[in-house]
Amino acid sequence: MRVVLQRVSEASVSVGDRIVGEIGPGFLILLGIEHEDITEDIEWLIHKILPMRVFEDDEGKMNRSLIDVGGSVLVVSQFTLHARTRKGTRPSFDRAARPEVAIPLYQHFIEAMTNALGKSVATGEFGATMQVALKNEGPVTILLDSRQKE
């Protein structure tokens, strides 16, 4: 699994003219699921994301976690995180999981994040064409990959 983690002051995701998920301060998580991913990848990511100290303390240093600041989470599925661009100019997405694999893992990620965070997680709509709006705070953007453990 690959994650683009963005610290935001606010974020929302819309399908057409309808907002399907929105949050205030917290994390926007763009989640890419690969066909070889398993539930252990989810657990590894959640244990990296929640305690990650990227929120500022009283001295302006990044010493506080999402849990410390009571932040929210918006999860948006994004298969294009597994794009391969080695050949030509048209990306290949053959490493991205098919819906029959990706949907259960996406739902499990949301459920596990909700349980670990102790509150609801906002989401996009799997498989839909979505518009994501955000105010990246900092900006802080971090890439995580459960295969490479970084």
C-alpha positions in Angstrom: 0.0 0.0 0.0 1.1 3.5 -0.7 -0.1 6.6 1.1 0.3 10.2 0.4 -0.3 11.8 3.8 -1.0 15.5 3.8 -1.4 17.7 6.9 -4.4 19.9 6.3 -6.3 22.7 7.9 -9.3 21.5 5.9 -10.1 19.1 3.1 -13.1 17.8 1.2 -13.9 15.4 -1.5 -16.8 15.8 -3.9 -18.5 13.6 -6.5 -20.2 15.8 -9.0 -21.8 18.7 -7.1 -22.1 16.6 -3.9 -19.6 16.8 -1.0 -19.2 13.2 0.2 -16.5 13.8 2.8 -14.9 16.7 4.6 -12.7 17.5 7.6 -11.2 20.3 9.5 -7.6 20.1 10.8 -6.0 16.6 10.4 -4.8 14.3 7.7 -5.9 13.8 4.1 -4.8 10.3 3.2 -4.6 9.3 -0.5 -4.6 5.5 -0.4 -3.2 3.3 -3.2 -3.8 -0.4 -2.9 -1.7 -2.9 -4.8 -2.9 -6.4 -5.8 -0.4 -8.0 -3.3 -1.4 -6.0 -0.3 -2.8 -7.7 2.8 -4.3 -6.6 6.1 -0.8 -6.5 7.7 0.0 -3.6 5.4 -3.0 -1.7 6.9 -1.8 -2.3 10.4 1.7 -1.1 9.6 0.4 2.1 8.0 -2.0 2.9 10.8 0.8 2.4 13.4 3.0 4.8 11.4 0.3 7.4 10.6 -1.4 8.0 14.0 1.6 8.6 16.1 3.5 10.6 13.4 4.6 13.9 15.0 4.0 16.4 12.2 1.8 18.9 14.1 3.4 21.9 15.8 3.7 22.2 19.5 3.6 25.5 21.4 7.2 26.3 20.3 6.4 25.8 16.6 8.2 22.4 16.4 6.6 19.4 14.8 6.3 17.3 18.0 2.6 16.5 18.2 0.6 13.6 16.6 -2.8 13.5 15.1 -4.1 12.0 18.3 -2.4 14.7 20.4 -4.2 17.5 18.5 -7.5 15.7 18.2 -7.3 15.8 14.4 -9.6 14.3 11.8 -8.9 12.0 8.8 -10.2 12.0 5.3 -9.3 8.8 3.2 -9.5 8.9 -0.6 -8.8 5.8 -2.7 -6.3 6.6 -5.4 -5.1 3.7 -7.6 -2.8 6.1 -9.6 -0.3 5.9 -6.7 0.8 2.7 -8.2 1.5 4.1 -11.7 4.5 2.8 -13.5 6.1 5.3 -15.8 9.3 3.5 -16.9 8.2 3.1 -20.5 6.7 5.8 -22.7 4.5 8.6 -21.6 1.3 6.7 -20.7 1.4 5.3 -17.1 0.7 1.7 -16.5 -1.6 0.9 -13.6 -1.2 -2.9 -13.7 0.1 -3.1 -10.1 -3.0 -1.4 -8.7 -5.4 -3.9 -7.2 -8.6 -4.7 -9.0 -11.8 -3.6 -7.3 -12.6 -7.1 -5.9 -9.3 -7.0 -4.0 -9.1 -3.2 -3.4 -12.6 -2.5 -2.0 -12.4 -4.9 0.9 -8.9 -3.6 1.8 -10.1 0.0 1.5 -13.1 -0.7 3.7 -10.8 -2.5 6.2 -8.4 0.4 6.3 -11.3 2.8 7.0 -12.6 0.6 9.8 -9.2 0.0 11.3 -8.4 3.8 11.2 -11.8 4.6 12.8 -11.2 2.1 15.6 -7.7 3.3 16.2 -8.6 7.0 16.1 -11.7 6.5 18.2 -13.9 8.6 15.9 -15.4 8.6 12.4 -13.2 8.8 9.3 -14.5 10.8 6.3 -14.1 9.1 2.9 -14.3 9.6 -0.8 -16.4 7.3 -2.9 -14.4 4.3 -4.2 -14.2 4.1 -8.0 -15.9 7.5 -8.6 -14.4 10.5 -10.3 -13.8 12.8 -7.4 -12.7 16.3 -6.8 -10.4 16.8 -3.8 -10.0 20.2 -2.2 -7.5 20.9 0.5 -5.5 23.4 2.3 -2.1 21.7 2.9 -0.8 23.1 6.2 2.9 23.8 6.2 2.9 22.4 3.6 3.5 18.9 5.0 3.3 16.0 2.6 4.7 12.5 3.4 4.9 9.4 1.3 4.6 6.0 3.0 4.9 2.6 1.4 4.1 -0.6 3.3 6.2 -2.8 1.0 9.3 -0.7 1.5 8.5 0.0 5.2 9.2 3.7 4.7 
